[in-house]
Amino acid sequence: MAEIKTVNPKDWKLLVLLSVLWGGSFFFSGVVVRELPPLTIVLSGVGLGMLVLLPIHLIKLGNLPI
């Protein structure tokens, strides 16, 4: 017989958190697009990504290749 699997409360909480974060990003993107020019939004995203990823790269792989 097939085993019936159930979803535990922790998984439900994680699913709700994921849906709030995912949906919130679309909501705030809509607000930001109305208030700021596109170039500012793109440069902010790229700059934030650089600030997060550059230290990770330097710690794990060392200096950037030139």
One Martini backbone bead per residue (centre of mass of N, CA, C, O) as a GRO file, in nm:
protein
   66
    1MET     BB    1   0.098   0.034   0.016
    2ALA     BB    2   0.056   0.359   0.025
    3GLU     BB    3   0.198   0.633   0.157
    4ILE     BB    4   0.088   0.882   0.374
    5LYS     BB    5   0.149   1.224   0.349
    6THR     BB    6   0.218   1.496   0.560
    7VAL     BB    7   0.190   1.826   0.667
    8ASN     BB    8   0.358   2.015   0.866
    9PRO     BB    9   0.360   2.310   1.041
   10LYS     BB   10   0.639   2.408   0.947
   11ASP     BB   11   0.580   2.395   0.642
   12TRP     BB   12   0.346   2.598   0.645
   13LYS     BB   13   0.509   2.839   0.750
   14LEU     BB   14   0.713   2.844   0.515
   15LEU     BB   15   0.502   2.885   0.291
   16VAL     BB   16   0.390   3.154   0.396
   17LEU     BB   17   0.656   3.308   0.395
   18LEU     BB   18   0.714   3.276   0.093
   19SER     BB   19   0.451   3.416  -0.008
   20VAL     BB   20   0.506   3.691   0.125
   21LEU     BB   21   0.777   3.751  -0.009
   22TRP     BB   22   0.691   3.717  -0.303
   23GLY     BB   23   0.445   3.914  -0.302
   24GLY     BB   24   0.596   4.163  -0.187
   25SER     BB   25   0.785   4.209  -0.427
   26PHE     BB   26   0.559   4.287  -0.627
   27PHE     BB   27   0.440   4.521  -0.474
   28PHE     BB   28   0.706   4.695  -0.444
   29SER     BB   29   0.762   4.713  -0.745
   30GLY     BB   30   0.509   4.880  -0.815
   31VAL     BB   31   0.583   5.122  -0.637
   32VAL     BB   32   0.866   5.189  -0.748
   33VAL     BB   33   0.790   5.236  -1.051
   34ARG     BB   34   0.617   5.497  -0.981
   35GLU     BB   35   0.867   5.665  -0.825
   36LEU     BB   36   1.103   5.555  -1.011
   37PRO     BB   37   1.344   5.527  -1.220
   38PRO     BB   38   1.474   5.264  -1.390
   39LEU     BB   39   1.780   5.316  -1.345
   40THR     BB   40   1.769   5.323  -1.036
   41ILE     BB   41   1.664   5.037  -0.994
   42VAL     BB   42   1.893   4.884  -1.136
   43LEU     BB   43   2.135   5.002  -0.977
   44SER     BB   44   2.036   4.905  -0.702
   45GLY     BB   45   2.035   4.600  -0.761
   46VAL     BB   46   2.330   4.574  -0.849
   47GLY     BB   47   2.459   4.698  -0.595
   48LEU     BB   48   2.341   4.498  -0.392
   49GLY     BB   49   2.460   4.246  -0.522
   50MET     BB   50   2.756   4.332  -0.489
   51LEU     BB   51   2.755   4.363  -0.174
   52VAL     BB   52   2.694   4.055  -0.134
   53LEU     BB   53   2.890   3.892  -0.344
   54LEU     BB   54   3.181   3.998  -0.307
   55PRO     BB   55   3.253   3.887  -0.022
   56ILE     BB   56   3.201   3.593  -0.094
   57HIS     BB   57   3.414   3.572  -0.313
   58LEU     BB   58   3.662   3.660  -0.143
   59ILE     BB   59   3.640   3.428   0.065
   60LYS     BB   60   3.628   3.173  -0.136
   61LEU     BB   61   3.831   3.282  -0.403
   62GLY     BB   62   3.929   3.564  -0.380
   63ASN     BB   63   4.041   3.737  -0.607
   64LEU     BB   64   3.988   3.903  -0.884
   65PRO     BB   65   3.990   3.872  -1.209
   66ILE     BB   66   4.211   4.054  -1.462
   0.00000   0.00000   0.00000
